[in-house]
Amino acid sequence: MNAQLKLLVELQEIDSQLQRLEATKGDLPVREREVRNKRDALKNRLDSLQAELEQTRKDRVRANSEFESLKDKKAKYQKQLFTVRNNREYDAVTAEIELAEKALEDLETRIIALMEREDQLSKEVERVSEELKVAETELEELLKELNEKSAQIEDQRLRLMHEREKVVMQADKSLVASYERIRRAKGGLAVVPVSKGACGGCFTQIPPQRALEIRSSDRIYTCEVCGRYLYWKDDTFSDSH
Ligand SMILES: [Zn+2]
């Protein structure tokens, strides 16, 4: 077998072992990502709710002080009514009082609406805070589980990574790059044996003449359908007998 192809076969074996090792974590990494996303979304929601609540409070405080100063103004006009000197002045002051009364009514409606909104927002803040707390606890537990699992497989993973480095150092750089590309695109499998006359990756039949070449030639062959590297395994040959 071509020496470089042999290295790729070793690399594939190591990567498959690493993948199996990683798979022992089960759905923990996926769940961790999901809960983390949920936690982040809740945190954003809480931040914007709190900002809105703060703004609503400020608006209410301002409306309240407008209300008070308008009440003072109205009281002043009412006092002026006792000092008017003619009907024209009386009508003018009365008109001002009516204007102030209308504005006070509007402000009161606005203050009530703001108070209701504040109430709503406070409840929503409480509810989202509670949900956030639950998500954070869940995330902590998942992380703990994941760390324990990672610690269990760490020795094995390091040993494989070390082996992998050794193989990569000996292998042709562009071949390794191409291997990585295929592996990423093809579900982790870039180097496959010819199995029962077919590509061990996509199971497309290989013409017998080409299969013979793969077996005997020192060249590196790839599957014409899936692009994976092909190698001959002696026990596959005995399969066909
Ligand atoms: Zn194939």
py3Dmol code that shows the C-alpha trace and the ligand (Angstrom):
import py3Dmol

protein = """\
ATOM      1  CA  MET A   1       0.000   0.000   0.000  1.00  0.00           C
ATOM      2  CA  ASN A   2       1.117   3.545  -0.749  1.00  0.00           C
ATOM      3  CA  ALA A   3       2.895   4.828   2.374  1.00  0.00           C
ATOM      4  CA  GLN A   4       0.914   8.072   2.401  1.00  0.00           C
ATOM      5  CA  LEU A   5      -2.354   6.191   2.010  1.00  0.00           C
ATOM      6  CA  LYS A   6      -1.336   3.979   4.916  1.00  0.00           C
ATOM      7  CA  LEU A   7      -0.924   7.114   7.041  1.00  0.00           C
ATOM      8  CA  LEU A   8      -4.397   8.292   5.995  1.00  0.00           C
ATOM      9  CA  VAL A   9      -5.837   4.919   7.014  1.00  0.00           C
ATOM     10  CA  GLU A  10      -4.177   5.311  10.431  1.00  0.00           C
ATOM     11  CA  LEU A  11      -5.437   8.874  10.711  1.00  0.00           C
ATOM     12  CA  GLN A  12      -8.974   7.757   9.906  1.00  0.00           C
ATOM     13  CA  GLU A  13      -8.763   5.001  12.528  1.00  0.00           C
ATOM     14  CA  ILE A  14      -7.635   7.507  15.180  1.00  0.00           C
ATOM     15  CA  ASP A  15     -10.293  10.056  14.219  1.00  0.00           C
ATOM     16  CA  SER A  16     -13.000   7.409  14.301  1.00  0.00           C
ATOM     17  CA  GLN A  17     -11.867   6.418  17.794  1.00  0.00           C
ATOM     18  CA  LEU A  18     -11.919  10.070  18.854  1.00  0.00           C
ATOM     19  CA  GLN A  19     -15.405  10.404  17.402  1.00  0.00           C
ATOM     20  CA  ARG A  20     -16.605   7.327  19.302  1.00  0.00           C
ATOM     21  CA  LEU A  21     -15.047   8.722  22.462  1.00  0.00           C
ATOM     22  CA  GLU A  22     -16.790  12.038  21.933  1.00  0.00           C
ATOM     23  CA  ALA A  23     -20.055  10.149  21.294  1.00  0.00           C
ATOM     24  CA  THR A  24     -19.929   8.715  24.823  1.00  0.00           C
ATOM     25  CA  LYS A  25     -20.927  12.204  25.985  1.00  0.00           C
ATOM     26  CA  GLY A  26     -24.302  11.404  24.419  1.00  0.00           C
ATOM     27  CA  ASP A  27     -26.626  14.339  23.954  1.00  0.00           C
ATOM     28  CA  LEU A  28     -25.002  16.312  26.786  1.00  0.00           C
ATOM     29  CA  PRO A  29     -23.207  18.797  24.472  1.00  0.00           C
ATOM     30  CA  VAL A  30     -26.409  19.420  22.495  1.00  0.00           C
ATOM     31  CA  ARG A  31     -28.459  19.898  25.637  1.00  0.00           C
ATOM     32  CA  GLU A  32     -25.826  22.164  27.085  1.00  0.00           C
ATOM     33  CA  ARG A  33     -25.953  24.346  23.965  1.00  0.00           C
ATOM     34  CA  GLU A  34     -29.760  24.418  23.995  1.00  0.00           C
ATOM     35  CA  VAL A  35     -30.004  25.400  27.654  1.00  0.00           C
ATOM     36  CA  ARG A  36     -27.254  27.983  27.178  1.00  0.00           C
ATOM     37  CA  ASN A  37     -29.187  29.568  24.281  1.00  0.00           C
ATOM     38  CA  LYS A  38     -32.359  29.556  26.349  1.00  0.00           C
ATOM     39  CA  ARG A  39     -30.519  31.139  29.289  1.00  0.00           C
ATOM     40  CA  ASP A  40     -29.097  33.882  27.022  1.00  0.00           C
ATOM     41  CA  ALA A  41     -32.516  34.616  25.504  1.00  0.00           C
ATOM     42  CA  LEU A  42     -34.104  34.895  28.964  1.00  0.00           C
ATOM     43  CA  LYS A  43     -31.322  37.173  30.121  1.00  0.00           C
ATOM     44  CA  ASN A  44     -31.873  39.482  27.130  1.00  0.00           C
ATOM     45  CA  ARG A  45     -35.606  39.479  27.746  1.00  0.00           C
ATOM     46  CA  LEU A  46     -35.086  40.336  31.416  1.00  0.00           C
ATOM     47  CA  ASP A  47     -32.689  43.165  30.556  1.00  0.00           C
ATOM     48  CA  SER A  48     -35.144  44.773  28.151  1.00  0.00           C
ATOM     49  CA  LEU A  49     -38.054  44.317  30.588  1.00  0.00           C
ATOM     50  CA  GLN A  50     -36.072  45.968  33.347  1.00  0.00           C
ATOM     51  CA  ALA A  51     -35.110  48.851  31.068  1.00  0.00           C
ATOM     52  CA  GLU A  52     -38.761  49.337  30.096  1.00  0.00           C
ATOM     53  CA  LEU A  53     -39.844  49.164  33.728  1.00  0.00           C
ATOM     54  CA  GLU A  54     -37.309  51.804  34.708  1.00  0.00           C
ATOM     55  CA  GLN A  55     -38.431  54.081  31.857  1.00  0.00           C
ATOM     56  CA  THR A  56     -42.093  53.616  32.828  1.00  0.00           C
ATOM     57  CA  ARG A  57     -41.286  54.556  36.422  1.00  0.00           C
ATOM     58  CA  LYS A  58     -39.474  57.680  35.292  1.00  0.00           C
ATOM     59  CA  ASP A  59     -42.416  58.605  33.044  1.00  0.00           C
ATOM     60  CA  ARG A  60     -44.825  58.140  35.932  1.00  0.00           C
ATOM     61  CA  VAL A  61     -42.735  60.257  38.314  1.00  0.00           C
ATOM     62  CA  ARG A  62     -42.579  63.007  35.711  1.00  0.00           C
ATOM     63  CA  ALA A  63     -46.329  62.806  35.045  1.00  0.00           C
ATOM     64  CA  ASN A  64     -46.934  63.005  38.794  1.00  0.00           C
ATOM     65  CA  SER A  65     -44.886  66.154  39.198  1.00  0.00           C
ATOM     66  CA  GLU A  66     -46.586  67.702  36.137  1.00  0.00           C
ATOM     67  CA  PHE A  67     -49.881  66.863  37.783  1.00  0.00           C
ATOM     68  CA  GLU A  68     -48.859  68.602  41.033  1.00  0.00           C
ATOM     69  CA  SER A  69     -47.609  71.744  39.350  1.00  0.00           C
ATOM     70  CA  LEU A  70     -50.737  71.944  37.202  1.00  0.00           C
ATOM     71  CA  LYS A  71     -52.856  71.650  40.337  1.00  0.00           C
ATOM     72  CA  ASP A  72     -50.943  74.599  41.847  1.00  0.00           C
ATOM     73  CA  LYS A  73     -51.487  76.566  38.675  1.00  0.00           C
ATOM     74  CA  LYS A  74     -55.208  75.840  38.759  1.00  0.00           C
ATOM     75  CA  ALA A  75     -55.390  76.950  42.412  1.00  0.00           C
ATOM     76  CA  LYS A  76     -53.684  80.224  41.495  1.00  0.00           C
ATOM     77  CA  TYR A  77     -56.227  80.891  38.761  1.00  0.00           C
ATOM     78  CA  GLN A  78     -59.019  80.118  41.155  1.00  0.00           C
ATOM     79  CA  LYS A  79     -57.666  82.747  43.556  1.00  0.00           C
ATOM     80  CA  GLN A  80     -57.425  85.217  40.679  1.00  0.00           C
ATOM     81  CA  LEU A  81     -61.168  84.836  40.148  1.00  0.00           C
ATOM     82  CA  PHE A  82     -61.687  86.896  43.320  1.00  0.00           C
ATOM     83  CA  THR A  83     -59.607  89.769  42.020  1.00  0.00           C
ATOM     84  CA  VAL A  84     -60.908  90.158  38.445  1.00  0.00           C
ATOM     85  CA  ARG A  85     -62.106  93.613  37.537  1.00  0.00           C
ATOM     86  CA  ASN A  86     -64.446  92.887  34.633  1.00  0.00           C
ATOM     87  CA  ASN A  87     -66.227  90.163  32.692  1.00  0.00           C
ATOM     88  CA  ARG A  88     -63.501  89.896  30.058  1.00  0.00           C
ATOM     89  CA  GLU A  89     -60.906  89.130  32.730  1.00  0.00           C
ATOM     90  CA  TYR A  90     -63.305  86.726  34.416  1.00  0.00           C
ATOM     91  CA  ASP A  91     -63.850  84.819  31.143  1.00  0.00           C
ATOM     92  CA  ALA A  92     -60.110  84.676  30.470  1.00  0.00           C
ATOM     93  CA  VAL A  93     -59.321  83.223  33.915  1.00  0.00           C
ATOM     94  CA  THR A  94     -62.230  80.778  33.719  1.00  0.00           C
ATOM     95  CA  ALA A  95     -60.943  79.565  30.356  1.00  0.00           C
ATOM     96  CA  GLU A  96     -57.502  78.963  31.916  1.00  0.00           C
ATOM     97  CA  ILE A  97     -59.077  76.974  34.737  1.00  0.00           C
ATOM     98  CA  GLU A  98     -60.995  74.838  32.258  1.00  0.00           C
ATOM     99  CA  LEU A  99     -57.841  74.195  30.262  1.00  0.00           C
ATOM    100  CA  ALA A 100     -56.007  73.168  33.427  1.00  0.00           C
ATOM    101  CA  GLU A 101     -58.834  70.851  34.416  1.00  0.00           C
ATOM    102  CA  LYS A 102     -58.810  69.132  31.034  1.00  0.00           C
ATOM    103  CA  ALA A 103     -55.023  68.722  31.215  1.00  0.00           C
ATOM    104  CA  LEU A 104     -55.299  67.323  34.760  1.00  0.00           C
ATOM    105  CA  GLU A 105     -57.850  64.784  33.573  1.00  0.00           C
ATOM    106  CA  ASP A 106     -55.578  63.691  30.719  1.00  0.00           C
ATOM    107  CA  LEU A 107     -52.632  63.423  33.084  1.00  0.00           C
ATOM    108  CA  GLU A 108     -54.613  61.356  35.520  1.00  0.00           C
ATOM    109  CA  THR A 109     -55.567  58.916  32.762  1.00  0.00           C
ATOM    110  CA  ARG A 110     -51.924  58.750  31.724  1.00  0.00           C
ATOM    111  CA  ILE A 111     -50.708  58.156  35.296  1.00  0.00           C
ATOM    112  CA  ILE A 112     -53.193  55.329  35.769  1.00  0.00           C
ATOM    113  CA  ALA A 113     -52.083  53.726  32.498  1.00  0.00           C
ATOM    114  CA  LEU A 114     -48.421  54.034  33.526  1.00  0.00           C
ATOM    115  CA  MET A 115     -49.145  52.470  36.914  1.00  0.00           C
ATOM    116  CA  GLU A 116     -50.915  49.555  35.235  1.00  0.00           C
ATOM    117  CA  ARG A 117     -48.003  49.071  32.838  1.00  0.00           C
ATOM    118  CA  GLU A 118     -45.571  49.179  35.774  1.00  0.00           C
ATOM    119  CA  ASP A 119     -47.581  46.519  37.499  1.00  0.00           C
ATOM    120  CA  GLN A 120     -47.605  44.319  34.397  1.00  0.00           C
ATOM    121  CA  LEU A 121     -43.870  44.779  33.871  1.00  0.00           C
ATOM    122  CA  SER A 122     -43.033  44.018  37.505  1.00  0.00           C
ATOM    123  CA  LYS A 123     -44.939  40.750  37.272  1.00  0.00           C
ATOM    124  CA  GLU A 124     -43.230  39.901  33.973  1.00  0.00           C
ATOM    125  CA  VAL A 125     -39.806  40.693  35.471  1.00  0.00           C
ATOM    126  CA  GLU A 126     -40.565  38.380  38.371  1.00  0.00           C
ATOM    127  CA  ARG A 127     -41.729  35.582  36.067  1.00  0.00           C
ATOM    128  CA  VAL A 128     -38.728  35.844  33.703  1.00  0.00           C
ATOM    129  CA  SER A 129     -36.301  36.066  36.663  1.00  0.00           C
ATOM    130  CA  GLU A 130     -37.738  32.826  37.963  1.00  0.00           C
ATOM    131  CA  GLU A 131     -37.383  31.132  34.567  1.00  0.00           C
ATOM    132  CA  LEU A 132     -33.836  32.442  34.280  1.00  0.00           C
ATOM    133  CA  LYS A 133     -32.954  30.998  37.669  1.00  0.00           C
ATOM    134  CA  VAL A 134     -34.273  27.587  36.599  1.00  0.00           C
ATOM    135  CA  ALA A 135     -32.300  27.708  33.324  1.00  0.00           C
ATOM    136  CA  GLU A 136     -29.128  28.718  35.149  1.00  0.00           C
ATOM    137  CA  THR A 137     -29.438  25.834  37.599  1.00  0.00           C
ATOM    138  CA  GLU A 138     -30.086  23.438  34.728  1.00  0.00           C
ATOM    139  CA  LEU A 139     -27.050  24.747  32.854  1.00  0.00           C
ATOM    140  CA  GLU A 140     -24.835  24.389  35.919  1.00  0.00           C
ATOM    141  CA  GLU A 141     -25.916  20.765  36.371  1.00  0.00           C
ATOM    142  CA  LEU A 142     -25.329  19.965  32.705  1.00  0.00           C
ATOM    143  CA  LEU A 143     -21.887  21.560  32.798  1.00  0.00           C
ATOM    144  CA  LYS A 144     -21.002  19.554  35.872  1.00  0.00           C
ATOM    145  CA  GLU A 145     -22.123  16.327  34.186  1.00  0.00           C
ATOM    146  CA  LEU A 146     -20.263  17.245  31.023  1.00  0.00           C
ATOM    147  CA  ASN A 147     -17.061  18.037  32.916  1.00  0.00           C
ATOM    148  CA  GLU A 148     -17.218  14.729  34.740  1.00  0.00           C
ATOM    149  CA  LYS A 149     -17.720  12.895  31.469  1.00  0.00           C
ATOM    150  CA  SER A 150     -14.880  14.841  29.830  1.00  0.00           C
ATOM    151  CA  ALA A 151     -12.543  14.053  32.721  1.00  0.00           C
ATOM    152  CA  GLN A 152     -13.336  10.348  32.343  1.00  0.00           C
ATOM    153  CA  ILE A 153     -12.334  10.260  28.686  1.00  0.00           C
ATOM    154  CA  GLU A 154      -9.541  12.836  28.864  1.00  0.00           C
ATOM    155  CA  ASP A 155      -6.624  10.370  29.215  1.00  0.00           C
ATOM    156  CA  GLN A 156      -7.774   8.370  26.252  1.00  0.00           C
ATOM    157  CA  ARG A 157      -8.407  11.492  24.227  1.00  0.00           C
ATOM    158  CA  LEU A 158      -4.925  12.872  24.944  1.00  0.00           C
ATOM    159  CA  ARG A 159      -3.291   9.582  23.976  1.00  0.00           C
ATOM    160  CA  LEU A 160      -5.179   9.544  20.675  1.00  0.00           C
ATOM    161  CA  MET A 161      -4.400  13.199  19.985  1.00  0.00           C
ATOM    162  CA  HIS A 162      -0.724  12.451  20.544  1.00  0.00           C
ATOM    163  CA  GLU A 163      -0.833   9.529  18.125  1.00  0.00           C
ATOM    164  CA  ARG A 164      -2.682  11.705  15.672  1.00  0.00           C
ATOM    165  CA  GLU A 165       0.004  14.376  15.784  1.00  0.00           C
ATOM    166  CA  LYS A 166       2.673  11.801  15.023  1.00  0.00           C
ATOM    167  CA  VAL A 167       0.776  10.553  11.986  1.00  0.00           C
ATOM    168  CA  VAL A 168       0.015  14.061  10.728  1.00  0.00           C
ATOM    169  CA  MET A 169       3.708  14.996  10.973  1.00  0.00           C
ATOM    170  CA  GLN A 170       4.660  12.176   8.641  1.00  0.00           C
ATOM    171  CA  ALA A 171       1.824  12.703   6.202  1.00  0.00           C
ATOM    172  CA  ASP A 172       1.791  14.950   3.184  1.00  0.00           C
ATOM    173  CA  LYS A 173       0.285  18.328   4.162  1.00  0.00           C
ATOM    174  CA  SER A 174      -1.993  18.767   1.163  1.00  0.00           C
ATOM    175  CA  LEU A 175      -3.209  15.194   1.528  1.00  0.00           C
ATOM    176  CA  VAL A 176      -4.089  15.827   5.175  1.00  0.00           C
ATOM    177  CA  ALA A 177      -5.885  19.032   4.203  1.00  0.00           C
ATOM    178  CA  SER A 178      -7.907  17.169   1.603  1.00  0.00           C
ATOM    179  CA  TYR A 179      -8.583  14.379   4.114  1.00  0.00           C
ATOM    180  CA  GLU A 180      -9.929  16.949   6.615  1.00  0.00           C
ATOM    181  CA  ARG A 181     -12.138  18.506   3.976  1.00  0.00           C
ATOM    182  CA  ILE A 182     -13.686  15.189   2.972  1.00  0.00           C
ATOM    183  CA  ARG A 183     -14.036  14.093   6.590  1.00  0.00           C
ATOM    184  CA  ARG A 184     -15.958  17.242   7.477  1.00  0.00           C
ATOM    185  CA  ALA A 185     -18.190  16.925   4.420  1.00  0.00           C
ATOM    186  CA  LYS A 186     -18.771  13.185   4.754  1.00  0.00           C
ATOM    187  CA  GLY A 187     -19.832  12.602   8.331  1.00  0.00           C
ATOM    188  CA  GLY A 188     -16.361  11.906   9.713  1.00  0.00           C
ATOM    189  CA  LEU A 189     -15.428   9.220   7.184  1.00  0.00           C
ATOM    190  CA  ALA A 190     -12.804  10.150   4.564  1.00  0.00           C
ATOM    191  CA  VAL A 191     -10.874   6.887   4.106  1.00  0.00           C
ATOM    192  CA  VAL A 192     -12.769   3.663   3.492  1.00  0.00           C
ATOM    193  CA  PRO A 193     -11.921   0.113   2.444  1.00  0.00           C
ATOM    194  CA  VAL A 194     -13.222  -1.476  -0.712  1.00  0.00           C
ATOM    195  CA  SER A 195     -15.856  -3.770   0.697  1.00  0.00           C
ATOM    196  CA  LYS A 196     -17.464  -6.547  -1.385  1.00  0.00           C
ATOM    197  CA  GLY A 197     -16.415  -4.751  -4.540  1.00  0.00           C
ATOM    198  CA  ALA A 198     -17.993  -1.481  -3.453  1.00  0.00           C
ATOM    199  CA  CYS A 199     -16.897   1.800  -1.889  1.00  0.00           C
ATOM    200  CA  GLY A 200     -17.074   1.322   1.887  1.00  0.00           C
ATOM    201  CA  GLY A 201     -18.439   4.852   2.257  1.00  0.00           C
ATOM    202  CA  CYS A 202     -21.208   5.259  -0.304  1.00  0.00           C
ATOM    203  CA  PHE A 203     -21.499   1.572  -1.322  1.00  0.00           C
ATOM    204  CA  THR A 204     -21.269   2.289  -5.032  1.00  0.00           C
ATOM    205  CA  GLN A 205     -19.964  -0.724  -6.942  1.00  0.00           C
ATOM    206  CA  ILE A 206     -16.445  -0.321  -8.264  1.00  0.00           C
ATOM    207  CA  PRO A 207     -15.653  -1.758 -11.702  1.00  0.00           C
ATOM    208  CA  PRO A 208     -13.610  -4.977 -11.219  1.00  0.00           C
ATOM    209  CA  GLN A 209     -10.716  -3.641 -13.281  1.00  0.00           C
ATOM    210  CA  ARG A 210     -10.441  -0.573 -11.051  1.00  0.00           C
ATOM    211  CA  ALA A 211     -10.795  -2.669  -7.921  1.00  0.00           C
ATOM    212  CA  LEU A 212      -7.858  -4.700  -9.131  1.00  0.00           C
ATOM    213  CA  GLU A 213      -5.820  -1.525  -9.651  1.00  0.00           C
ATOM    214  CA  ILE A 214      -6.664  -0.325  -6.152  1.00  0.00           C
ATOM    215  CA  ARG A 215      -5.468  -3.633  -4.830  1.00  0.00           C
ATOM    216  CA  SER A 216      -2.213  -3.814  -6.738  1.00  0.00           C
ATOM    217  CA  SER A 217      -1.216  -0.257  -7.617  1.00  0.00           C
ATOM    218  CA  ASP A 218       0.815   2.085  -5.450  1.00  0.00           C
ATOM    219  CA  ARG A 219      -1.348   5.022  -6.496  1.00  0.00           C
ATOM    220  CA  ILE A 220      -3.926   6.641  -4.266  1.00  0.00           C
ATOM    221  CA  TYR A 221      -7.497   6.189  -5.475  1.00  0.00           C
ATOM    222  CA  THR A 222     -10.661   8.028  -4.522  1.00  0.00           C
ATOM    223  CA  CYS A 223     -14.263   6.968  -4.998  1.00  0.00           C
ATOM    224  CA  GLU A 224     -15.628   8.607  -8.148  1.00  0.00           C
ATOM    225  CA  VAL A 225     -19.015   9.091  -6.514  1.00  0.00           C
ATOM    226  CA  CYS A 226     -18.326  10.292  -2.950  1.00  0.00           C
ATOM    227  CA  GLY A 227     -14.679  11.347  -3.266  1.00  0.00           C
ATOM    228  CA  ARG A 228     -13.482   9.315  -0.265  1.00  0.00           C
ATOM    229  CA  TYR A 229     -10.039   7.719  -0.312  1.00  0.00           C
ATOM    230  CA  LEU A 230     -10.179   4.000  -1.061  1.00  0.00           C
ATOM    231  CA  TYR A 231      -7.840   1.289   0.139  1.00  0.00           C
ATOM    232  CA  TRP A 232      -7.696  -2.435  -0.225  1.00  0.00           C
ATOM    233  CA  LYS A 233      -8.159  -4.587   2.810  1.00  0.00           C
ATOM    234  CA  ASP A 234      -7.093  -8.213   2.404  1.00  0.00           C
ATOM    235  CA  ASP A 235     -10.072  -9.654   4.215  1.00  0.00           C
ATOM    236  CA  THR A 236     -12.344  -7.859   1.721  1.00  0.00           C
ATOM    237  CA  PHE A 237     -10.646  -9.782  -1.000  1.00  0.00           C
ATOM    238  CA  SER A 238     -11.327 -13.099   0.716  1.00  0.00           C
ATOM    239  CA  ASP A 239     -15.004 -12.025   1.012  1.00  0.00           C
ATOM    240  CA  SER A 240     -15.449 -12.401  -2.714  1.00  0.00           C
ATOM    241  CA  HIS A 241     -14.125 -15.965  -2.724  1.00  0.00           C
TER     242      HIS A 241
END
"""
ligand_1 = """\
1
ZN
Zn -17.920 6.291 -2.410
"""
view = py3Dmol.view(width=600, height=400)
view.addModel(protein, "pdb")
view.setStyle({"model": 0}, {"cartoon": {"style": "trace"}})
view.addModel(ligand_1, "xyz")
view.setStyle({"model": 1}, {"stick": {}})
view.zoomTo()
view.show()
